[in-house]
């Protein structure tokens, strides 16, 4: 008989779903320093609609966006290297806190804490 996931395991799974959705839904979106604020809000509000998602904080780093613009059209494509994200997931009394930030040249999505 298979083991039934614990609430903590299920909460971690839910966090993974939210990160996958956020990253793959918005990667490649055109972004400029003038549009980072509205895109941050849209991303956070879209992910917060999902079950068990209590909060999402998206910080698109204007200086990195400006540095990534390499043509005269004035925008870059959104990638993990241009943003930092934090989420809080609550599942059946277990809270999972997560963070995405660059580490060793790669946008790492990590568990910060699991609190029962």
C-alpha positions as CSV (number, residue, x, y, z in Angstrom):
1,X,0.0,0.0,0.0
2,X,1.5,3.4,-1.0
3,X,2.3,5.9,1.7
4,X,-0.1,8.8,1.9
5,X,1.8,12.2,1.8
6,X,1.9,14.1,5.0
7,X,0.5,17.6,5.1
8,X,4.0,19.0,5.1
9,X,4.9,17.0,2.0
10,X,1.6,18.1,0.3
11,X,2.3,21.7,1.2
12,X,5.8,21.4,-0.4
13,X,4.3,19.9,-3.5
14,X,1.8,22.8,-3.7
15,X,4.7,25.3,-3.5
16,X,6.4,23.5,-6.4
17,X,3.3,23.7,-8.5
18,X,3.1,27.4,-7.9
19,X,6.7,28.0,-8.8
20,X,6.4,26.0,-12.0
21,X,3.3,27.9,-13.0
22,X,4.8,31.3,-12.2
23,X,8.1,30.7,-13.9
24,X,6.9,28.9,-17.1
25,X,3.8,31.1,-17.5
26,X,5.8,34.4,-17.5
27,X,9.3,33.5,-18.8
28,X,9.8,35.3,-22.1
29,X,7.3,38.1,-21.3
30,X,8.6,41.4,-22.7
31,X,9.7,43.7,-19.8
32,X,11.3,47.1,-19.5
33,X,12.2,49.1,-16.4
34,X,8.9,51.1,-17.0
35,X,6.8,48.0,-16.9
36,X,8.3,46.0,-14.0
37,X,5.8,47.2,-11.4
38,X,2.7,46.2,-13.3
39,X,4.2,42.8,-14.3
40,X,5.2,42.1,-10.7
41,X,1.6,42.8,-9.6
42,X,0.1,40.7,-12.5
43,X,2.4,37.7,-11.7
44,X,1.7,37.8,-7.9
45,X,-2.1,38.1,-8.4
46,X,-2.2,35.3,-10.9
47,X,-0.4,32.9,-8.7
48,X,-2.3,33.9,-5.6
49,X,-5.5,32.7,-7.3
50,X,-4.3,29.1,-6.9
51,X,-5.5,27.0,-4.0
52,X,-3.5,27.1,-0.8
53,X,-1.4,30.2,-1.9
54,X,-1.5,32.8,0.8
55,X,1.0,35.3,-0.5
56,X,3.4,35.9,-3.4
57,X,6.0,38.6,-3.7
58,X,7.6,39.2,-7.1
59,X,10.6,41.7,-7.4
60,X,11.7,42.3,-10.9
61,X,15.1,43.9,-10.6
62,X,15.1,47.1,-12.7
63,X,18.9,47.3,-12.9
64,X,19.1,43.8,-14.3
65,X,16.3,44.4,-16.7
66,X,18.1,47.6,-18.0
67,X,21.3,45.6,-18.4
68,X,19.6,42.8,-20.3
69,X,18.2,45.1,-23.0
70,X,20.4,44.4,-26.0
71,X,18.4,46.0,-28.9
72,X,16.8,49.3,-29.7
73,X,13.3,48.1,-29.0
74,X,13.7,48.9,-25.3
75,X,12.7,45.7,-23.6
76,X,14.2,42.4,-22.5
77,X,12.6,38.9,-22.2
78,X,11.8,38.0,-18.6
79,X,14.1,35.3,-17.2
80,X,14.8,34.0,-13.7
81,X,17.9,36.1,-13.5
82,X,15.8,39.3,-13.6
83,X,13.6,38.5,-10.6
84,X,13.3,37.3,-7.0
85,X,10.2,35.7,-5.8
86,X,8.9,34.7,-2.3
87,X,5.8,32.6,-1.6
88,X,3.8,31.4,1.4
89,X,1.7,28.3,1.0
90,X,-0.7,27.1,3.7
91,X,-2.0,23.6,3.5
92,X,-4.1,22.0,6.3
93,X,-2.2,24.0,9.0
94,X,1.3,23.6,7.5
95,X,2.9,26.8,6.2
96,X,5.7,26.5,3.6
97,X,7.8,29.5,2.8
98,X,9.8,29.6,-0.4
99,X,12.2,31.8,-2.3
100,X,13.6,32.0,-5.8
101,X,16.9,33.8,-6.4
102,X,20.0,33.4,-8.4
103,X,22.6,30.9,-7.2
104,X,25.6,29.8,-9.2
105,X,24.1,31.4,-12.3
106,X,20.8,29.6,-12.1
107,X,17.4,30.7,-10.7
108,X,17.0,28.4,-7.6
109,X,13.6,27.7,-6.2
110,X,14.1,26.7,-2.6
111,X,12.2,25.8,0.6
112,X,13.0,28.4,3.2
113,X,10.9,26.9,6.0
114,X,8.2,24.3,6.7
115,X,6.1,25.2,9.8
116,X,3.5,23.0,11.3
